Amino acid sequence: MIKFGYAITYVSNVEDTLVFFEKAFGMKRRFLTDENDYGELDTGNTVLAFASHELGSRNLPNGYVKATDSSQPLGIEIALVTEDVGSAHENALRYGATELKSPEAKPWGQVVSYVRCPSGILLELCTPIGQ
């Protein structure tokens, strides 16, 4: 059986990205290499990780699109589930995220907002589905 283990995003500065998630969302750092080119957050069963563009260039020698190279966010998001989307949204903005869509109640009862991290990552902040 295959299971989802990691979501890794290539960023300009791994340390800064970890600090953003720690400060904005209270997440705990799980791991950071001595070279500061790869780091992980403790997020539960699936690891949220960040790798430097230098490491990305070694892993993907034919290149890739950097999240910060586009004025629009890339068409992939990381969703963070919380009971208090409003506070998480405000904290993200306080620590440097850009607001894309303020918190909104969806017809199925979920509250959802969207921000773009300083590293260019598109984040959905949402309440659990089915509450």
N, C-alpha and C positions, 0 to 999 in steps of 0.2 A: 504494500500500500504506500502510495506517495502522500506526504502531508506538507502543508505550507509551512516553511520554516523561517524564512527571512524576507523582509522587504528592504532592499538596499538602494539608497539614493546617492548619486555622486554629487558632491558639493565642493565649493571653493575652499571652505575651512571647516573641517570636521569638529574641532574643538568649539568653535563659535556656534555651530549647529546644535551640538549637544547642550551647550549652555542655554540656548534659546528654549529648547524643549524642557530643560530642567526648571528654568525660571518661569516660563509662561504656563506650564502645565503641571509642575511639581513632579515630573518624571525623574527616576533615578538612573544614574549612569551604571551600566553593567560592565562595560569594557572599553578601553581605549589603548591602541597600540603605542609603544614608545615613540614611534615615528609620527604619531598623530595623523595617520592616514586612513584609519579605520576605527569606528567606534560604534557601540551598541547601547541602547536604552533598555531597561527592564520594563517590558510592556505586557507581560503575561506569556501565553503559549507561543506567540509568534514574535520574532525579534524584529524591532525597528532599528535599522543600522544605517550608517553613513560612511561613505568612502570618499577619499579625495579624488579630484580630477586627475591627478598624477597617477594614482592607482588605477583609475578607470582607463586611462590611456594605455597602461600596461596590459590590463585585462581585455580591452577592446581596441586593438591597434588600428582598426578601420574607422574609429571615432564614434561619436554619439552626439545627440543634441543636449546641451547643458540647459538645465531649467532656467538659469538666469539669462541665457542668450535670447530668449523670446520675450517680447513685450506682453504676450498672452501666456497664461499658465499652460503647461503641457497637459495633454488629454488623459492624465492619470492622477488620481488623488489618493491621499492617505486619510482615512476616516478615524477620528478619535471619538469614542463614545463617552458621554458624561451626563450626569443628571442636571447639570447647570451650564447650558450652552452659553447663556449670556455672560457669565463670569469668565468662562474659558475664552470666549471671543474677545472680551475686553482685555484680558491678560495677554493674549496673543498680540493685540494692537499695541499695548503698553511696551512690549518687548521687541517691537520692530516689524510685526507682520503688517501687511496691507489688506484692508477690508475689500472683499469682492462682493459679498452679500451678507447683510446683517441677519441676525437670527429671525427665522420665519417658521411659523407652525404649518406643517403640511396637513393635507386632508386626512391622512391616516393617523394623525396625532403626534407624529415625531416633530421635534424642533431641530432645525438645521441651519447652519451658517457656513460661510466659506471665507477663508483667508489665504493669503499667500505669504509663506515664511520669507525671512530675509534671504534664505538660500534658494528661493524660487519655487519651493515645493508647494503644491496645492493641497490645502488641508480642508477637509469637511469636519466640522464639529457638530455632533448630533447626539440626541438622546437615544436610548435604546428603542428599537422598534417594538411595538406591541404593548406599550404602557399607557 
